[in-house]
Amino acid sequence: ERRDALLTGMEQLFPKGTSWTVPTGGFYSWVTLPEGIDATAMLPRAVSQLVAYVPGTGFYVDGQGRDSMRLSYCHPTPERISEGVRRLAGVIESELELIHTFGNAPVHLPPGPATPGPDLA
């Protein structure tokens, strides 16, 4: 029931260019955002709308996954999941409007893993 609330909401509300996995087990769906949207940069705006996710970069050691997120549906009720999807869809739409208005600035990625090195001082 929770999974179906997530999938139905994404199908109805997420903008064109968004794709996701259909889970057959587990408690999350992997979402790929429309071109140009950075899930890590978008996270504070999603949290301001009381929606949280795990950016895709947390699942790669080389900085990949900037356009991806993991959405969990294990705890909230189906009604809260539907509301969260509605809010997140609005955040994604706002990101697309920003890109349309201001363009998509290239993301500067340092070479190597996205984790800082040890403090040797």
Biotite code that builds the C-alpha atoms (Angstrom):
import biotite.structure as struc

atoms = struc.array([
    struc.Atom([0.000, 0.000, 0.000], chain_id="A", res_id=1, res_name="GLU", atom_name="CA", element="C"),
    struc.Atom([2.840, 2.427, 0.856], chain_id="A", res_id=2, res_name="ARG", atom_name="CA", element="C"),
    struc.Atom([4.767, 1.506, -2.263], chain_id="A", res_id=3, res_name="ARG", atom_name="CA", element="C"),
    struc.Atom([1.674, 2.022, -4.390], chain_id="A", res_id=4, res_name="ASP", atom_name="CA", element="C"),
    struc.Atom([1.079, 5.454, -2.832], chain_id="A", res_id=5, res_name="ALA", atom_name="CA", element="C"),
    struc.Atom([4.634, 6.458, -3.770], chain_id="A", res_id=6, res_name="LEU", atom_name="CA", element="C"),
    struc.Atom([4.448, 5.085, -7.313], chain_id="A", res_id=7, res_name="LEU", atom_name="CA", element="C"),
    struc.Atom([0.996, 6.516, -8.015], chain_id="A", res_id=8, res_name="THR", atom_name="CA", element="C"),
    struc.Atom([2.012, 9.932, -6.725], chain_id="A", res_id=9, res_name="GLY", atom_name="CA", element="C"),
    struc.Atom([5.193, 10.014, -8.795], chain_id="A", res_id=10, res_name="MET", atom_name="CA", element="C"),
    struc.Atom([3.319, 8.878, -11.911], chain_id="A", res_id=11, res_name="GLU", atom_name="CA", element="C"),
    struc.Atom([0.694, 11.602, -11.472], chain_id="A", res_id=12, res_name="GLN", atom_name="CA", element="C"),
    struc.Atom([2.832, 14.490, -10.242], chain_id="A", res_id=13, res_name="LEU", atom_name="CA", element="C"),
    struc.Atom([6.503, 14.227, -11.142], chain_id="A", res_id=14, res_name="PHE", atom_name="CA", element="C"),
    struc.Atom([7.553, 16.275, -14.175], chain_id="A", res_id=15, res_name="PRO", atom_name="CA", element="C"),
    struc.Atom([8.524, 14.869, -17.530], chain_id="A", res_id=16, res_name="LYS", atom_name="CA", element="C"),
    struc.Atom([12.108, 13.647, -17.570], chain_id="A", res_id=17, res_name="GLY", atom_name="CA", element="C"),
    struc.Atom([11.870, 12.058, -14.123], chain_id="A", res_id=18, res_name="THR", atom_name="CA", element="C"),
    struc.Atom([12.212, 8.282, -13.914], chain_id="A", res_id=19, res_name="SER", atom_name="CA", element="C"),
    struc.Atom([12.203, 5.775, -11.059], chain_id="A", res_id=20, res_name="TRP", atom_name="CA", element="C"),
    struc.Atom([12.478, 2.131, -10.213], chain_id="A", res_id=21, res_name="THR", atom_name="CA", element="C"),
    struc.Atom([9.449, 0.018, -9.379], chain_id="A", res_id=22, res_name="VAL", atom_name="CA", element="C"),
    struc.Atom([10.470, -1.877, -6.251], chain_id="A", res_id=23, res_name="PRO", atom_name="CA", element="C"),
    struc.Atom([9.660, -5.576, -6.000], chain_id="A", res_id=24, res_name="THR", atom_name="CA", element="C"),
    struc.Atom([11.199, -5.759, -2.538], chain_id="A", res_id=25, res_name="GLY", atom_name="CA", element="C"),
    struc.Atom([12.782, -3.403, -0.056], chain_id="A", res_id=26, res_name="GLY", atom_name="CA", element="C"),
    struc.Atom([11.397, -0.069, 1.031], chain_id="A", res_id=27, res_name="PHE", atom_name="CA", element="C"),
    struc.Atom([12.677, 2.526, -1.397], chain_id="A", res_id=28, res_name="TYR", atom_name="CA", element="C"),
    struc.Atom([12.630, 3.665, -5.010], chain_id="A", res_id=29, res_name="SER", atom_name="CA", element="C"),
    struc.Atom([15.622, 5.052, -6.900], chain_id="A", res_id=30, res_name="TRP", atom_name="CA", element="C"),
    struc.Atom([14.632, 8.270, -8.683], chain_id="A", res_id=31, res_name="VAL", atom_name="CA", element="C"),
    struc.Atom([16.524, 9.933, -11.539], chain_id="A", res_id=32, res_name="THR", atom_name="CA", element="C"),
    struc.Atom([15.721, 13.624, -11.859], chain_id="A", res_id=33, res_name="LEU", atom_name="CA", element="C"),
    struc.Atom([15.277, 15.626, -15.063], chain_id="A", res_id=34, res_name="PRO", atom_name="CA", element="C"),
    struc.Atom([18.456, 16.799, -16.751], chain_id="A", res_id=35, res_name="GLU", atom_name="CA", element="C"),
    struc.Atom([20.261, 19.577, -14.924], chain_id="A", res_id=36, res_name="GLY", atom_name="CA", element="C"),
    struc.Atom([18.817, 19.020, -11.449], chain_id="A", res_id=37, res_name="ILE", atom_name="CA", element="C"),
    struc.Atom([21.316, 18.281, -8.683], chain_id="A", res_id=38, res_name="ASP", atom_name="CA", element="C"),
    struc.Atom([19.691, 16.233, -5.905], chain_id="A", res_id=39, res_name="ALA", atom_name="CA", element="C"),
    struc.Atom([22.251, 17.340, -3.320], chain_id="A", res_id=40, res_name="THR", atom_name="CA", element="C"),
    struc.Atom([21.779, 21.040, -4.101], chain_id="A", res_id=41, res_name="ALA", atom_name="CA", element="C"),
    struc.Atom([17.994, 20.605, -4.067], chain_id="A", res_id=42, res_name="MET", atom_name="CA", element="C"),
    struc.Atom([17.888, 18.840, -0.680], chain_id="A", res_id=43, res_name="LEU", atom_name="CA", element="C"),
    struc.Atom([17.698, 21.996, 1.516], chain_id="A", res_id=44, res_name="PRO", atom_name="CA", element="C"),
    struc.Atom([14.721, 23.231, -0.501], chain_id="A", res_id=45, res_name="ARG", atom_name="CA", element="C"),
    struc.Atom([13.011, 19.846, -0.143], chain_id="A", res_id=46, res_name="ALA", atom_name="CA", element="C"),
    struc.Atom([13.659, 19.804, 3.609], chain_id="A", res_id=47, res_name="VAL", atom_name="CA", element="C"),
    struc.Atom([12.134, 23.287, 3.866], chain_id="A", res_id=48, res_name="SER", atom_name="CA", element="C"),
    struc.Atom([8.972, 21.632, 2.504], chain_id="A", res_id=49, res_name="GLN", atom_name="CA", element="C"),
    struc.Atom([9.309, 18.866, 5.136], chain_id="A", res_id=50, res_name="LEU", atom_name="CA", element="C"),
    struc.Atom([10.457, 16.218, 2.651], chain_id="A", res_id=51, res_name="VAL", atom_name="CA", element="C"),
    struc.Atom([13.732, 14.335, 2.980], chain_id="A", res_id=52, res_name="ALA", atom_name="CA", element="C"),
    struc.Atom([15.581, 11.875, 0.753], chain_id="A", res_id=53, res_name="TYR", atom_name="CA", element="C"),
    struc.Atom([19.083, 10.529, 0.349], chain_id="A", res_id=54, res_name="VAL", atom_name="CA", element="C"),
    struc.Atom([20.971, 12.130, -2.576], chain_id="A", res_id=55, res_name="PRO", atom_name="CA", element="C"),
    struc.Atom([22.423, 9.635, -5.022], chain_id="A", res_id=56, res_name="GLY", atom_name="CA", element="C"),
    struc.Atom([25.996, 10.790, -4.418], chain_id="A", res_id=57, res_name="THR", atom_name="CA", element="C"),
    struc.Atom([25.906, 8.980, -1.078], chain_id="A", res_id=58, res_name="GLY", atom_name="CA", element="C"),
    struc.Atom([25.912, 5.675, -2.954], chain_id="A", res_id=59, res_name="PHE", atom_name="CA", element="C"),
    struc.Atom([28.964, 6.326, -5.147], chain_id="A", res_id=60, res_name="TYR", atom_name="CA", element="C"),
    struc.Atom([32.613, 6.820, -4.246], chain_id="A", res_id=61, res_name="VAL", atom_name="CA", element="C"),
    struc.Atom([33.420, 8.860, -7.347], chain_id="A", res_id=62, res_name="ASP", atom_name="CA", element="C"),
    struc.Atom([30.876, 11.690, -7.198], chain_id="A", res_id=63, res_name="GLY", atom_name="CA", element="C"),
    struc.Atom([28.330, 10.130, -9.545], chain_id="A", res_id=64, res_name="GLN", atom_name="CA", element="C"),
    struc.Atom([24.635, 10.175, -8.753], chain_id="A", res_id=65, res_name="GLY", atom_name="CA", element="C"),
    struc.Atom([24.144, 13.940, -8.621], chain_id="A", res_id=66, res_name="ARG", atom_name="CA", element="C"),
    struc.Atom([20.892, 13.589, -10.563], chain_id="A", res_id=67, res_name="ASP", atom_name="CA", element="C"),
    struc.Atom([19.540, 10.757, -8.394], chain_id="A", res_id=68, res_name="SER", atom_name="CA", element="C"),
    struc.Atom([17.874, 10.208, -5.035], chain_id="A", res_id=69, res_name="MET", atom_name="CA", element="C"),
    struc.Atom([16.631, 7.351, -2.917], chain_id="A", res_id=70, res_name="ARG", atom_name="CA", element="C"),
    struc.Atom([13.074, 7.778, -1.651], chain_id="A", res_id=71, res_name="LEU", atom_name="CA", element="C"),
    struc.Atom([12.050, 5.566, 1.243], chain_id="A", res_id=72, res_name="SER", atom_name="CA", element="C"),
    struc.Atom([8.487, 4.584, 2.000], chain_id="A", res_id=73, res_name="TYR", atom_name="CA", element="C"),
    struc.Atom([8.981, 2.248, 4.967], chain_id="A", res_id=74, res_name="CYS", atom_name="CA", element="C"),
    struc.Atom([7.546, 4.366, 7.790], chain_id="A", res_id=75, res_name="HIS", atom_name="CA", element="C"),
    struc.Atom([5.025, 7.046, 6.731], chain_id="A", res_id=76, res_name="PRO", atom_name="CA", element="C"),
    struc.Atom([1.368, 6.259, 6.151], chain_id="A", res_id=77, res_name="THR", atom_name="CA", element="C"),
    struc.Atom([0.178, 6.136, 2.527], chain_id="A", res_id=78, res_name="PRO", atom_name="CA", element="C"),
    struc.Atom([-1.531, 9.499, 3.051], chain_id="A", res_id=79, res_name="GLU", atom_name="CA", element="C"),
    struc.Atom([1.690, 11.113, 4.268], chain_id="A", res_id=80, res_name="ARG", atom_name="CA", element="C"),
    struc.Atom([3.623, 9.532, 1.406], chain_id="A", res_id=81, res_name="ILE", atom_name="CA", element="C"),
    struc.Atom([1.151, 11.028, -1.084], chain_id="A", res_id=82, res_name="SER", atom_name="CA", element="C"),
    struc.Atom([1.516, 14.452, 0.540], chain_id="A", res_id=83, res_name="GLU", atom_name="CA", element="C"),
    struc.Atom([5.307, 14.154, 0.539], chain_id="A", res_id=84, res_name="GLY", atom_name="CA", element="C"),
    struc.Atom([5.329, 13.259, -3.156], chain_id="A", res_id=85, res_name="VAL", atom_name="CA", element="C"),
    struc.Atom([3.118, 16.279, -3.874], chain_id="A", res_id=86, res_name="ARG", atom_name="CA", element="C"),
    struc.Atom([5.518, 18.560, -2.007], chain_id="A", res_id=87, res_name="ARG", atom_name="CA", element="C"),
    struc.Atom([8.590, 17.036, -3.637], chain_id="A", res_id=88, res_name="LEU", atom_name="CA", element="C"),
    struc.Atom([7.022, 17.378, -7.083], chain_id="A", res_id=89, res_name="ALA", atom_name="CA", element="C"),
    struc.Atom([6.603, 21.098, -6.383], chain_id="A", res_id=90, res_name="GLY", atom_name="CA", element="C"),
    struc.Atom([10.257, 21.400, -5.381], chain_id="A", res_id=91, res_name="VAL", atom_name="CA", element="C"),
    struc.Atom([11.369, 19.618, -8.563], chain_id="A", res_id=92, res_name="ILE", atom_name="CA", element="C"),
    struc.Atom([9.143, 21.905, -10.662], chain_id="A", res_id=93, res_name="GLU", atom_name="CA", element="C"),
    struc.Atom([10.706, 24.934, -8.947], chain_id="A", res_id=94, res_name="SER", atom_name="CA", element="C"),
    struc.Atom([14.186, 23.621, -9.757], chain_id="A", res_id=95, res_name="GLU", atom_name="CA", element="C"),
    struc.Atom([13.196, 23.248, -13.407], chain_id="A", res_id=96, res_name="LEU", atom_name="CA", element="C"),
    struc.Atom([11.875, 26.831, -13.419], chain_id="A", res_id=97, res_name="GLU", atom_name="CA", element="C"),
    struc.Atom([15.206, 28.074, -12.031], chain_id="A", res_id=98, res_name="LEU", atom_name="CA", element="C"),
    struc.Atom([17.104, 26.190, -14.722], chain_id="A", res_id=99, res_name="ILE", atom_name="CA", element="C"),
    struc.Atom([14.771, 27.559, -17.395], chain_id="A", res_id=100, res_name="HIS", atom_name="CA", element="C"),
    struc.Atom([15.200, 31.119, -16.087], chain_id="A", res_id=101, res_name="THR", atom_name="CA", element="C"),
    struc.Atom([18.905, 31.198, -15.258], chain_id="A", res_id=102, res_name="PHE", atom_name="CA", element="C"),
    struc.Atom([20.381, 28.272, -17.158], chain_id="A", res_id=103, res_name="GLY", atom_name="CA", element="C"),
    struc.Atom([22.264, 25.369, -15.742], chain_id="A", res_id=104, res_name="ASN", atom_name="CA", element="C"),
    struc.Atom([25.644, 26.309, -14.317], chain_id="A", res_id=105, res_name="ALA", atom_name="CA", element="C"),
    struc.Atom([28.252, 23.572, -14.575], chain_id="A", res_id=106, res_name="PRO", atom_name="CA", element="C"),
    struc.Atom([29.034, 21.833, -11.327], chain_id="A", res_id=107, res_name="VAL", atom_name="CA", element="C"),
    struc.Atom([32.699, 21.971, -10.346], chain_id="A", res_id=108, res_name="HIS", atom_name="CA", element="C"),
    struc.Atom([33.757, 18.566, -9.101], chain_id="A", res_id=109, res_name="LEU", atom_name="CA", element="C"),
    struc.Atom([37.209, 18.073, -7.634], chain_id="A", res_id=110, res_name="PRO", atom_name="CA", element="C"),
    struc.Atom([39.095, 15.068, -8.945], chain_id="A", res_id=111, res_name="PRO", atom_name="CA", element="C"),
    struc.Atom([38.780, 11.846, -6.979], chain_id="A", res_id=112, res_name="GLY", atom_name="CA", element="C"),
    struc.Atom([36.233, 10.851, -4.371], chain_id="A", res_id=113, res_name="PRO", atom_name="CA", element="C"),
    struc.Atom([33.829, 13.458, -3.052], chain_id="A", res_id=114, res_name="ALA", atom_name="CA", element="C"),
    struc.Atom([34.987, 12.855, 0.506], chain_id="A", res_id=115, res_name="THR", atom_name="CA", element="C"),
    struc.Atom([37.606, 15.083, 2.105], chain_id="A", res_id=116, res_name="PRO", atom_name="CA", element="C"),
    struc.Atom([41.044, 13.750, 2.866], chain_id="A", res_id=117, res_name="GLY", atom_name="CA", element="C"),
    struc.Atom([42.366, 13.360, 6.388], chain_id="A", res_id=118, res_name="PRO", atom_name="CA", element="C"),
    struc.Atom([43.357, 16.396, 8.418], chain_id="A", res_id=119, res_name="ASP", atom_name="CA", element="C"),
    struc.Atom([47.129, 16.038, 8.664], chain_id="A", res_id=120, res_name="LEU", atom_name="CA", element="C"),
    struc.Atom([47.811, 19.340, 10.413], chain_id="A", res_id=121, res_name="ALA", atom_name="CA", element="C"),
])
